[in-house]
Amino acid sequence: MNGSTVWNVASLADDIVKEKSVQALWTVIRPGYMVAVFLLGWAMNVSLFNRFRIDYAAVLNLSKEELVSPRFLVALATLLALCLSLVRVMASWYGASIELLAGVLAWYLLALLAVVGLLPRMVAKHSRWREPFSQALWRCVWPETSKEIPFVEVLVADGLTSLAKLFFDVSTGVCIVSSYQMQSSSLGSLENFTALEAASLIHKRQESAGAELAAALDVCSGSPVPYIAWSVPFLIRARQCIITARHAPDALTRDLQRVNLAKYLSALPVVFFAMCHARVVPGVAASMLGPEDFEVLWALAAVVNSVFGFLWDLVMDWGLLHLTPNKPTTFGLRPQLLYPVAPALYYLMILLNFIGRTLWSLRWSEHATIFLGSFFLSSCQQGAEVVRRCLWNLMRVEWQCIVKGKFPRPDKIFPV
């Protein structure tokens, strides 16, 4: 191997290390951006509820003091995005490091503690909106089993399912930070690295922060822990279905909750086959199935889950496609529509929901992968799922208001 070839190999190895270090950093800060998008989405939800006088506070059992203004949500989301962007700028100037990732994760923990109530009394007094949200979060983890699950807890748990990859990313970040010490102590060994990574070690790049992050990311990419964390929101929602079925007023409601349970459990094969695809080693005789086999199973499981979820959205969560022979309705819609807009907008919501449910298929699009890159494409898909959930909230709360008889009230005042 001549000097030019060695230099090219080392340069390519350096590029791979830089790409992986950026991926490790983005894995940790991406959850914060997803939360910011969700905050903006809920601000949009509240603004439209206010605009059309939809009494969302009644179905969520919120008092006047517990309502949050859209302006505050926008300001909070903007502040969060700016802080994360500052982290990106620092990483571009000084390079990504394990300390930077650990700092972001610690900041997430402090923010979570602030939301659940660990604030000074004077500050908490003016942040009453946290109370129902933190209580609903706690009840998602430790539900009250003696009664049917309240709607606010259902809505929060459904939101968590759209943020399921957030749990994946955060747990991956924790894994990267935790495995850093072990990886940094073994960087001198070449036996666990590929030829390109070995070349980077030969050129003494193992001491760089990027190499440390890349090595830790390689270890955590095969860990089952992030996939277990990914499945947690679906298990939370499945448990809620079991509890609600126990307290169902009639057999039909109980059976529907069991079908809903099956819908959430259908997400688990998607997670399982994705984990198998990431962990399987090509060409190993002990493995009966290869990466391509698990990828096919992954796609089939995703199709079943997407179709199941989309149909349930329309019929059960939005109250559409019901047969009403004695009541004139626009095709597929309800007799009662609380948003006084053209029916075409309801059809647009259905279309957008379908697109959001099936965007995962872009993973197998060569053009999308080449144009965006696989990691950035995954980020766009996560963001699209959060946007889909925010649009879903509009229709879900509308249907809940109709079911509970909470129709628009001209005298209802919302915070702005």
N, C-alpha and C positions, 0 to 999 in steps of 0.2 A: 504494500500500500504506500503510494508516494505521498509527499507532503501536501500537495493540493487536495488529494482525496481526503486525507485526515482532516484538513481544515474545513472542507465542505461538510463532512460528517459532523464535526464539532459545531459548525454554524447551524446546521439543521437541528442538532440536539438542543442547542441554545434556544432556537425558536420554539421547539416543543415545550421546553421548560417554561418559557415566558407565557405561552398560551395556557398551559396548565395552571400557572400561578394566577393569571387573570381569571381563569375559570373558577379557581378556589375562592378568590375574593368575591366574584360576582355571585357565587353560590350562597355566600353569607349575607351580602347586602340585598340580594333580590327579594327575600321575604319582606324587608322593610318597604320596598317599592310596591309590592303587591298589597300590603296593608294600606299604603297611601292611596292606591287606586280604589280600594274598597271604601275608604273614608270618603273619597270624592263621589263614588257611586251612591253611598247612603245619603250624602248631601243632595244629590240629584233626586233620590227617592223622596226625601222629606220635602224638597221644594215642590215636586209635582203633587204630593199628597196635599200640601198647602194650597197649591193652585186650584185643585179640583175639590177641595174641602172633604177629602177622604179621612175619616176618623181613625187613623192608624193607631193613635194613642189608646183608644178604647180596646181594640183587639189585642194590643200588646200589654194592656193593663199598666199604662204609664200615667203618672200624675203630671200636672202642669209643670212642677218643679223639675221633673225628670226628663223633660223634652230637651233636645239639643238643637241649636240653630244650625242651618246649613253653612252660614258664614264661619262659624267656629270650626266646623268639620273641614272646610276648605283651607282655613288657616293652619289647622293641625296637619293636614296632609301636605301642604306646601312646606311647612317647617320640617317635617319628616323627610321629604324628598330633598330639600336643600342640605340637610345634615348628611344624608347618604351620598349626595353628589360631592360634598366636601371630602368625604372619605375617598371617593374615587379620585379626586384631584390630588389628595395627599399620596395615594398609591402611585399615581402617574409621576409625581415628582420624586418620591423617595423609594418607590418600589413596594410591592405588596409584601407583607411580613406576617408571621404568625401572631405577633403582638397586636397588629392592626385587626386581624380577624377576631382575636380574643376580646379586644376592646368593643367591637361591634356587638358581639354576643352578650357581653356584660351590659351594654347599653339596652339591648332588647329585654334583658331580665329586669333591669330597673324600670323600664317603661311598663312592663307587665305588672310589676309590684305596685306601681303608681295607679294603674287602672283598677286593680282589685282592692285598693283602699289604703295603701301605705303612703298617705299624704298628710302634711300638717293640717290640723283641724280647720284653720282659717281658709286654707286652700280647698279642702274637701267640702267645706260648707257651700262653696260656689261651684261645685262640680257634682251636683246631684245626679247628673246623667250617667255617671259611672255605676251607680248602685244597681239598677236593674240589669245592666250589661254584665257586671262582675258576678252578680247572683246567678244570672243565666249561664255564664261560663262555668261557675262552680257546680250548678245543677247538671250541666252536661257531663261533668266528670263523676259527680256523686248525686244521681237523680233521686227525687222523692218517689218511692215505689208504691205508696199507698193511694195514689190518684193518677188520673190521666195527665200526660205531659202537657204543660201550658204552651200556648202557641208561641210565646216569645222565646222559649227554650228550643222549640222546634226550628224557628227561624234562625236562631244563632247556630244551632248544630248543622243546619243545611248550609249556612255560610261557611262553616268550618270544612265541610266536604269540598267546597270550591277552593279552599285554601290548603287542601291536603298536601300539595307539593311544597307548601311552606314548611310543614313539619319535616318533610324529607330534606329540604335544604338546611334547615336549622340543625337537625340531627347530624347531617353530613359535616356541617361546620364544627359542631362539637367534637365529632370524630376526628376531624383534621387537627384541631387544637390538642386533643388528648393524645393522638398518636405521634405528635411532633417530636416529643422527647425520644421516643423509641426509634423513630426514623432518623433523627439527626445523629444518634449514636451508631447507626449502622450504615451511614453513607460511605464509609470507607470500603465496604465490601462490594464486589462487582457481581456476585453470583445471582443476586435477585433483580438485576436490571437487564434491560434489553441492550443491544449493541449501541444504539444511539445514545441511550442514557449512560452507558458505560463510557462512551466517548466524552460525554460532558463531564464525567467524573475524572477522566484522565487529564482533562484540561482544567481541573481544579475548580469546577463550578458548583461542587457540592456544598460549599460554604455559603453560597448566596441564599438569600431569603426565598427567591423564586424556586430554587432547587428543593428547598425544604418543603415548600408548599406543594410542589408537584409530586414529591415522593409521598407525602401524607395523603394527597388526593388519590393516588394510585391505590394505597392501602384501603381507604374508605370507600372507594368505588365498588369493591367487592364485599363490603360489610352488609349483613342483613338488617342491621339496626335502622338505617334510614327507611327501608321498605316497611318495616314494622311500624315506624312512626307515620308513614304515608297512609297506612290502613286504619290508624286510630280514629280519625273522624267518621269513617264509615261504620266502624264498630260502635261508636257512641250513638250514632243515629239509629243503628239497628237495635241497640238496647232500648232506645226510646220507643221504637215500634213494638217491642215485646211488652213493655210496661203499659202502653196505651191499649194494646190488644187485651190485656188482662182486665182492664177496666172499661172495655167497650160496652155501650148500652144495649147492643143487639148483635146477633150473629153476623149480619152483613158487615157491620163496621169492624168486627173482630177479624173477619176473613180478609177485608181490604187491608188491614194493618199487617196481616201476615204476608200479603202480596207485596206491600211496601217494604217489609223486612227482606224479602227475596231480592227486591231491587237493590237495596244497599249491599247485601251480601254478594251480589253479582259483580261488585267492584273489586272484591278480594282476588278472584282469579287474574284480573288485570295486573294487580300489584305483584302477585306471585310469579306469573310468567315473565314480567319485567325483571324481577329479581333473578330468576333462573337464567334469563338471557344475559344479564350482566355478569353472572358468576361462572357460567359454564366455560370450560376451556376447550377450544376447538381441537379436534384431532386426538383427544384423550379417549382411550378404549373404554375406560370405566364409565364414561358418559354415554348413555343410550341415545340421547337426543343432542343435536348440535345447536349452535346459535340460531341457525335458520329455522329449525323446527320450533324452538321456543318463540321465535319472532312470529311465526304463523299462529301459534296458539295464543300469543299475546294479542294479535290483531283480531282473531275470532272472539276472544273474551271481550275486547273493547267494543266490537260491533254489537254483541248481545247487551252489554251494559248501556251503550248509547241509545239503542232502540228502546229498551226498557224504560230508561230515564226520560226520553223524549215523549213517549206516549203517556207516561204517568204525569209529566208536566202538564200536558194539554188537558187530559180528562179529569184528573184528581186534584192537582195543585192549582189549576187555572179555571176549572169548571167549564171547559169547552167540549165540543163534540157530543153534548148530551142531547138525546131525542126529546123534543118538546112539541108534540103534534098540535097541541091546542094553543100554542103561543107563537106568534110570528117572530122569526129571528132571521138575521143574516146567516148565510150558510156557515155552519160550524161554530158560530159564536153563541153567546148567551142572550136571553131576553133582556137581561139587565146589564148594562155596561156603564160603569161609574165614570169612565173617562169620556166626556162628550166630544169625541173626535171621530173622524171618518173611520168606518170599519176597516178600511185598507191599512190603517196603522196597527190594528190588532193582527192582521195577517202578516204585517212586517215583523211584529214581535215574534210571531210563530217562526218565521223564516230565520230571524237572527238567532233564536234559541236553537233551531236545528243546526245552523252553521256552527254555533258555539259548542254544541254537543259532538260535532264530528270533526272539529279542527285537528284532533289528534292524528287523523289520517295523513296530514301533511308531513308527518315523519317519514313516510315512504315516498314523498314527492322529491324526485331528484332535483327539479328546478328550484323548489323552495329551500332545500338543504344547501344547494350550491349558492343561492342568492343570499341567504341569511346566515348560513352556518348552522350546524346542528344544535349548538348550545343556545345561540340567540333565538333560533326558531322555537326551542323549548320555552324560552322566556316569553316570547310573544304568545305562545299557546296558553301559558299560565295567566298572562294578563287578559287574554280574551275570555278565559273561563271566569275570571273575576268580573269582567264587564257583563258577561252573560248572566251571572248570578244577580247583579244589580238590576238588570232589566227584568229578570225573573221575579225579583222582589215586588216590583210594581204590580204585576198580575196576581201574585200570590196573596198579597195583602188586600188587593181589591176583592178577590174571591172570598177571603176570610170575612171581610166586612159584609158582603152579601149574605154569607151563611149565617152570620151572627145578627143580621138585621141592622147593622150600623151604617146607615146610608148618609150621603153628604149632608153636612150641617152648615148653613150659611153663617151661623153665629160662632163657629169653631175658629179659634185663633191659634195660630202656630207661631213659634219663635222664628225670627228672620236673621 
